[in-house]
Amino acid sequence: MRALLAFVVLALAACGQQLSTAEYTPQHAFGFTESCTAQSGSRELCTCIWGKVEANVPRADFDALERLPAAERTDHPLSRQIEGYAVECAATLPQPATEPAVTP
């Protein structure tokens, strides 16, 4: 779970500091999904998380979170909200098939 929060925080940092407007820019989506994918290994997961952020988090709040130092970002309620989106998204994605154990 801590690793999930860590990559969410890093993804937030990668979005860059943009001037706040009402809507997110393509750079926000790209920065978040690229950083998140590098950390998690799953573009599908990160795209899902970003969709929830974009739909539920006001841009001004997201931008304010980005400007916080990393230590403060980790403990911020919005980071926990985004971590919740990650958990929700992970639960909806197909799980990789595991191979049965070989018995001698």
C-alpha positions as CSV (number, residue, x, y, z in Angstrom):
1,M,0.0,0.0,0.0
2,R,2.9,2.4,0.9
3,A,4.4,1.7,-2.6
4,L,1.1,2.6,-4.2
5,L,1.0,5.9,-2.3
6,A,4.6,6.6,-3.2
7,F,4.0,6.3,-6.9
8,V,0.9,8.4,-6.7
9,V,2.9,11.1,-4.9
10,L,5.6,10.8,-7.6
11,A,3.0,11.0,-10.3
12,L,1.7,14.2,-8.8
13,A,5.1,15.7,-8.8
14,A,5.7,14.8,-12.4
15,C,2.7,16.8,-13.6
16,G,4.7,20.0,-13.3
17,Q,3.5,23.3,-12.0
18,Q,0.9,24.7,-14.3
19,L,-1.2,27.8,-14.0
20,S,-4.6,26.9,-12.6
21,T,-7.6,27.0,-14.9
22,A,-10.9,25.2,-14.7
23,E,-9.9,22.1,-16.6
24,Y,-6.9,19.9,-16.7
25,T,-4.5,20.1,-19.6
26,P,-3.2,17.2,-21.7
27,Q,0.2,17.8,-20.0
28,H,-1.4,17.0,-16.6
29,A,-2.8,13.7,-17.9
30,F,0.5,12.8,-19.7
31,G,2.7,13.7,-16.7
32,F,0.6,11.8,-14.3
33,T,0.1,8.6,-16.4
34,E,3.7,8.5,-17.5
35,S,5.1,8.8,-14.0
36,C,2.5,6.5,-12.5
37,T,3.2,3.9,-15.2
38,A,6.9,4.0,-14.6
39,Q,6.3,3.3,-10.9
40,S,3.5,0.8,-11.2
41,G,4.2,-0.9,-14.5
42,S,0.5,-0.6,-15.5
43,R,-0.7,2.0,-17.9
44,E,-4.2,0.7,-17.6
45,L,-4.2,1.2,-13.8
46,C,-2.8,4.7,-14.1
47,T,-5.3,5.7,-16.8
48,C,-8.1,4.6,-14.5
49,I,-6.7,6.6,-11.6
50,W,-6.2,9.7,-13.7
51,G,-9.8,9.4,-14.9
52,K,-11.1,9.4,-11.3
53,V,-8.8,12.4,-10.5
54,E,-10.0,14.4,-13.5
55,A,-13.6,13.6,-12.7
56,N,-13.5,14.2,-8.9
57,V,-10.7,16.5,-8.0
58,P,-10.8,20.2,-8.8
59,R,-7.8,21.4,-10.8
60,A,-6.9,24.1,-8.2
61,D,-6.8,21.5,-5.5
62,F,-4.6,19.2,-7.6
63,D,-2.3,22.0,-8.5
64,A,-2.0,23.1,-4.8
65,L,-1.1,19.5,-3.9
66,E,1.6,19.4,-6.5
67,R,3.2,22.5,-5.0
68,L,3.6,20.9,-1.6
69,P,6.9,19.4,-0.5
70,A,6.9,15.6,-1.0
71,A,6.7,14.9,2.7
72,E,3.6,17.1,3.1
73,R,2.1,15.6,-0.1
74,T,2.3,12.1,1.3
75,D,0.2,13.0,4.4
76,H,-2.3,15.2,2.6
77,P,-5.9,14.1,2.6
78,L,-6.0,14.5,-1.2
79,S,-3.1,12.1,-1.6
80,R,-5.1,9.6,0.5
81,Q,-8.2,10.2,-1.7
82,I,-6.1,9.5,-4.8
83,E,-4.6,6.4,-3.2
84,G,-8.2,5.3,-2.7
85,Y,-8.8,5.7,-6.4
86,A,-5.7,3.5,-7.1
87,V,-7.2,0.8,-4.8
88,E,-10.6,1.0,-6.6
89,C,-9.0,0.9,-10.0
90,A,-6.7,-2.1,-9.1
91,A,-9.8,-4.0,-7.9
92,T,-11.5,-3.6,-11.2
93,L,-8.6,-4.6,-13.4
94,P,-8.1,-8.2,-14.5
95,Q,-5.6,-10.0,-12.3
96,P,-2.7,-11.7,-14.1
97,A,-3.1,-15.5,-14.3
98,T,-0.9,-17.4,-11.9
99,E,0.5,-20.7,-12.9
100,P,-0.4,-23.7,-10.8
101,A,2.3,-25.0,-8.5
102,V,4.2,-28.0,-9.8
103,T,4.0,-30.9,-7.4
104,P,6.7,-33.6,-7.5
